[in-house]
Amino acid sequence: MTWPLPPFLWGVATSAYQIEGGSAGNDWADWERVPGMVRGGACAGEACGSWDRWERDLDRIIALGLNAYRFSLEWSRIEPEEGRFDEAALGRYREILAGCRDRSITPLVTLHHFTNPRWFLARGGWEERGNLALFERYARLAGERYGDLVDLWITVNEPEVYGFYAYDAGTFPPGVRDRARALRVIANLLEAHGLASQALRETDRADSDGDGHAVLAGAAKHWVLFEPRNRWSPADRVMAVAQHRVFNVAVARALTGGPIDLWIPGVPPVRRRVEALATASDFLGVNYYTRWQVGLGGSEAMTARPGAPVNDLGWEIYPEGLRIALRECARFRLPLLVTENGIADASDRWRSDFIRTSLTALDHARAAGADVRGYFHWSLMDNFEWHEGYAGRFGLYALDGAGPRGERPSARVYAGEVARRR
Ligand code: FCB
């Protein structure tokens, strides 16, 4: 399908569990209580309080001069028990979406951003192919209820990060360490993208903004630049190429109409042809943060370049890499949205330059032909950064209120850079 050229989307991105506060019905609410699972023993708790203070969030987006907002629906709020749907929660999301439209903010809505209803995990979660129908039903409901307010949908966020963190590294619930299971989970999430996208197309028939499209669907893919730790070492080079192939290319290929073909040495491959995937995506969402060195030696699987500046989480600060990521993603021949890009920087020492350089990289990628339709900075506010707890501060607004109303100086820089380009 050809996607019309609406105004470029300039936004910020968040996810439900990371900002809303007060969610108790999902796997993270249980996981964060297990000692040692989240840095500093942190819990999401009230997070940014966005469940009640969503108008503050939307007003901040307006104050930044943006025209788009990526956020997610918390499945466990909408369906707290299997087959029981909570009208109050459904109503709240409707209010938020209407609030976006009232302010001329285009919503980009994610259906699955890492968290799962407790009951879903108890049924085997994403390991069970039979469970995909449950996700499809939830997608169908979202399409029915919000189709008149939403045209832009993200079915799943970072299937590859979820799969490897939750089933290989064991840092996300359910904390499994088994690479073969991780591949199956990723394959199922990819298939879920196909099914959910189809469900949205069947249920969301309303073109909210009059551009001729009721649904533009995609998934958000975490794109990592991998390089060998020692570039003279053949083994390290093989590692970098292998990781790029499975983590980046294989997933992006499946999301953009190709077959599912996931393969890592020493693990049974997962190969599947899913009819629904052939036409599932109108765009590819690109989450870009950093470049990692990989190799056979060393105690850590991924490390920053020695001597390179790093953010508060130890990730190399390499905003120029966005240009490379977009060039690589453009090969999949779909419009692109930068669905996340940001930096953990509590002191706000690096963020302004990071934003300027990232947006210059974006300009260059577009000038070189990458069909990018939007950029969403991660994140509007500091929030619950999964296993890193509150140690990763990605916000244009600080959680605990540094500066006037919590706005960091870099927020003004982002607003200025956007204003220059709008
Ligand atoms: C991405 C996640 C997002 C946030 C950022 C920092 O991988 O999608 O929720 O944690 O990283």
Boltz pocket constraint, residues with backbone or C-beta under 6 A from the ligand:
constraints:
  - pocket:
      binder: B
      contacts: [[A, 15], [A, 18], [A, 157], [A, 158], [A, 161], [A, 222], [A, 287], [A, 340], [A, 378], [A, 384], [A, 385], [A, 386], [A, 394]]
      max_distance: 6.0
